[in-house]
Amino acid sequence: MKKPPKASAVYKHEAFLQHCSLNLKQEYHMTDHVIILRGNRIDLGLMQSSYLTHVTRIINDVRVSQYLLAVPPLSLKSEKEWLDSLEESKTDIVFAILKKNSGEPSTYIGHIGLHLRPDGVAVTGAVLDPEFCDKGYGTEAKMLQLYYAFYFRNLRKIRSSVISTNPRSMRYLEKTGHKRVAVFKGEHIRRGKVCDEVHFELFPENFLPVWKEYKKKYRMEDPF
């Protein structure tokens, strides 16, 4: 009798992610979210330890990790240490992205960071569950974050960088008013290929008309 073929590494990885997803259904549909900025389809809230299992699943998903500087495997323990460091930091502001669900508790689907630098400048970055990509949630989270940066923190400039193999993130930055300002050649290696790092920046005077148009299109109010 032939032995059954061994499951491939890819199959095992996909099965593990599916197992995590099933276990998380109850975990990240929370009722104790702390909301900071309210939007139409998503809110931005305070990061909490109850999200960390889902955070760990997202950042170990190859669809996400291929665009991050951190390289998997990334453990739940390391994410707990990361959250602890955020609570002590005076310069790293990370919001949970919370998808609204009609008549049900909101769902944690990712997080978006604002990392303060001297002289009124900040660097941004975001991680989104790939199951919720290309649905407008990331763009709305970015718009709320930028409103907070310019009109609450009174920052004068936002900087962001993207690996050149990530056109989705480049489109999303351009959609929210960012301008491409530099390309660092051969900055990274992904899947055996040398990749560039593309740099963007945004000033409040460029963001304001984009925000006004976005509010009008989606019938939004200023979050505060």
C-alpha positions in Angstrom: 0.0 0.0 0.0 1.3 3.4 -0.9 1.9 5.9 1.8 -0.1 9.1 1.5 2.0 12.0 0.2 3.4 14.3 2.9 1.6 17.7 3.0 3.7 20.4 1.4 5.0 23.3 3.5 2.6 25.6 1.6 -0.4 23.4 2.4 0.6 23.2 6.1 1.0 27.0 6.3 -2.4 27.5 4.7 -4.0 25.0 7.0 -2.4 26.7 10.0 -3.8 30.1 8.9 -7.3 28.6 8.4 -7.1 27.1 11.9 -6.1 30.4 13.4 -8.9 32.2 11.5 -11.6 29.8 12.8 -10.3 30.2 16.4 -10.2 34.0 16.0 -13.9 34.5 14.9 -15.0 35.1 18.5 -11.8 36.7 19.6 -11.6 39.7 17.4 -15.3 40.5 17.3 -15.0 42.5 20.4 -17.4 44.7 22.3 -14.8 46.5 24.5 -13.1 48.6 21.8 -11.8 52.0 22.8 -12.7 54.3 19.9 -10.5 57.4 19.2 -11.6 58.5 15.7 -15.0 57.6 14.1 -15.4 57.1 10.4 -18.1 55.7 8.1 -17.2 52.1 7.7 -14.3 51.9 10.1 -13.2 53.5 13.4 -9.6 54.0 14.7 -9.2 52.7 18.2 -6.7 52.0 20.9 -4.5 48.9 20.4 -5.3 46.2 23.0 -3.7 42.9 24.0 -6.9 41.1 22.9 -6.0 41.8 19.3 -2.5 40.3 19.4 -3.3 36.8 18.3 -4.9 38.3 15.2 -2.0 40.7 14.7 0.4 37.7 14.8 -1.6 35.8 12.2 -1.7 38.8 9.9 2.0 39.7 10.0 3.0 36.0 9.4 0.8 35.8 6.3 3.1 35.9 3.3 0.6 38.1 1.5 1.5 40.8 4.1 5.0 39.9 5.3 6.5 40.1 1.8 6.1 43.9 2.1 7.3 44.3 5.7 10.8 45.0 7.0 10.3 42.4 9.7 10.8 38.8 8.5 8.7 35.9 9.8 8.3 33.9 11.9 7.1 36.5 14.4 5.8 35.2 17.6 2.9 36.2 19.8 5.5 36.9 22.5 7.3 39.4 20.3 4.0 41.1 19.5 3.2 41.4 23.2 6.6 43.1 23.7 5.9 45.4 20.8 2.5 46.4 22.3 4.2 47.0 25.7 6.8 49.3 24.0 4.0 51.3 22.4 2.4 51.9 25.8 5.7 53.4 27.0 6.5 55.3 23.8 5.9 59.1 23.5 6.6 59.0 19.7 4.8 55.9 18.4 1.0 56.3 17.9 -0.6 53.1 16.6 -4.4 52.9 16.0 -6.4 49.6 15.6 -8.5 49.6 12.5 -11.9 48.5 13.5 -14.4 47.5 10.8 -18.0 48.4 11.7 -20.6 45.6 11.4 -24.3 46.4 11.2 -25.9 45.3 14.5 -22.8 43.4 15.6 -19.6 44.2 17.4 -16.8 45.8 15.3 -14.0 43.6 13.9 -10.2 44.3 14.3 -8.8 44.1 10.8 -5.4 45.7 11.1 -3.5 48.7 12.5 -2.0 52.0 11.3 1.0 53.8 12.8 2.1 57.4 13.1 5.8 57.6 14.3 6.8 61.1 15.3 10.1 62.6 14.4 11.6 66.0 15.4 10.4 69.3 13.8 6.8 68.3 13.2 7.4 65.4 10.9 6.1 61.8 11.2 6.5 58.5 9.3 3.5 56.3 8.7 2.9 52.6 8.0 -0.1 50.2 8.1 -0.9 46.5 8.2 -4.2 45.2 7.0 -5.7 41.7 7.0 -5.5 40.7 3.3 -9.1 39.4 3.5 -10.1 43.1 3.7 -7.8 44.6 1.1 -9.2 46.4 -2.0 -12.4 47.3 -0.2 -11.7 50.9 0.8 -11.0 50.2 4.5 -7.3 51.0 4.3 -8.0 54.3 2.5 -10.5 55.4 5.1 -8.1 54.5 7.9 -5.4 56.5 6.2 -7.7 59.5 5.7 -8.6 59.5 9.4 -5.0 59.1 10.5 -3.9 62.0 8.3 -6.7 64.2 9.6 -5.5 63.4 13.2 -1.8 64.1 12.2 -2.5 67.5 10.6 -5.4 68.8 12.6 -4.8 67.4 16.1 -1.1 66.9 16.2 -0.5 69.9 14.0 2.3 68.1 12.0 3.8 69.9 9.1 4.8 66.8 7.0 4.1 63.1 6.7 6.6 60.7 5.1 6.0 57.1 3.9 8.0 54.5 2.1 7.0 51.5 0.1 8.8 48.5 -1.4 8.6 48.8 -5.2 6.9 45.3 -5.5 3.9 46.8 -3.6 1.9 48.8 -6.2 -1.3 48.6 -4.1 0.3 50.7 -1.3 1.7 53.2 -3.8 -1.8 53.7 -5.3 -3.2 54.1 -1.8 -0.7 56.8 -0.9 -1.3 58.7 -4.1 -5.0 58.5 -3.6 -4.7 60.2 -0.2 -2.6 63.0 -1.6 1.0 61.8 -1.2 3.6 62.8 -3.8 6.5 60.5 -4.8 9.8 62.3 -4.0 12.6 59.7 -4.2 13.5 56.2 -5.1 16.3 54.3 -3.2 17.7 51.8 -5.7 18.3 48.2 -4.7 17.3 48.8 -1.1 15.7 45.4 -0.4 15.7 41.8 -1.6 12.3 40.0 -1.8 11.8 36.5 -3.1 15.4 36.6 -4.5 14.9 39.8 -6.4 16.4 43.2 -5.7 13.7 45.8 -5.1 13.7 49.6 -4.8 12.3 51.6 -1.9 9.9 54.4 -3.1 9.5 57.4 -0.8 6.4 59.7 -0.5 5.6 62.8 1.4 2.5 64.8 2.2 1.9 68.4 3.4 -1.3 69.7 5.0 -2.0 72.1 2.2 -2.0 69.1 -0.2 -4.1 66.9 2.1 -6.9 69.5 2.7 -8.5 69.4 -0.8 -8.3 65.6 -0.8 -10.0 65.4 2.5 -12.8 67.8 1.5 -13.5 65.8 -1.7 -13.4 62.5 0.3 -15.8 63.8 2.9 -18.2 65.0 0.2 -18.1 61.7 -1.7 -18.7 59.5 1.3 -20.8 62.0 3.3 -18.4 62.0 6.2 -18.0 64.5 9.0 -14.8 65.6 10.6 -13.9 63.0 13.2 -13.5 65.8 15.9 
